[in-house]
């Protein structure tokens, strides 16, 4: 059974958004100074990375199921 192209497109879009968010957060982290800012940014980066990892796993499962 083939993977749903709409679902794959939605996942790819969400993945692209999260990757963009991560890039921006890393750039912000480089510009910030102070422990509180660094901790908050690190938490946001970890959160975005966890979401990205989950979406990548979901997409991989969907693609494997369609083979």
Helices and strands as residue ranges (DSSP letters): H 5-31, H 35-65
